[in-house]
Amino acid sequence: MTLSPPSSPLPVLSPALTLNGCSSKPGRRIRKLKGTTPLGPVVPSPSPGWTDSTSTPVPSSQSALKIQRPSHTRVSSQVVDHYENPRNVGSLDKTSKNVGTGLVGAPACGDVMKLQIQVDEQGKIVDARFKTFGCGSAIASSSLATEWVKGKTVEEALTIKNTDIAKELCLPPVKLHCSMLAEDAIKAALADYKLKQEPKKGEAEKK
């Protein structure tokens, strides 16, 4: 095969640049093979975020992920409010007869929620506290739950449903389990309180 000389001088490659994985020595010119087009200037491939005056920015992998972030990860303003300013965080005396404690968890997502209520002599919930380990939606659900049970009777608190909590917080479908966990915590705390009001078997036998 006969090589024809290039029609025009080609740029000299820098020692730092490579072509097809092979380094080019200073002063060496690349000849044009017959039937091929002349090579243009060799330009290194741009790295993520690399720009110059003639090109548009190339988004990095993180920027691309942000652009492609699914919409279901967005949270409502109510969730953000309860997450940044949680209500009734803390603990009550679990040994008190007037305090009911509910501890529930969701193994699938790792959320753990403790909710406590304090009931007065008239059967009204006068105080509530919570501690939650989990995502923002779980914290917001338990925070809202403590707000809703305060001032209600034990029977009225039992009517609080997870659907009401989810609607109030505008939870997306993937976070509905957080509102279900809050409902379970309320029921568990009320069950513990009712159990403490029942006389012990030993005392009942003595009577």
Secondary structure, DSSP 8 states (H G I E B T S, - for coil): ------SS------TT-EETTEE--TT------TT------------TT---TTS-----HHHHHHHT--GGG---HHHHHHHHS-SSBS---TTSTTEEEEEEEETTTTEEEEEEEEE-TTSBEEEEEEEEES-HHHHHHHHHHHHHHTT-BHHHHTT--HHHHHHHHT--GGGHHHHHHHHHHHHHHHHHHHHHHS--HHHHHH-
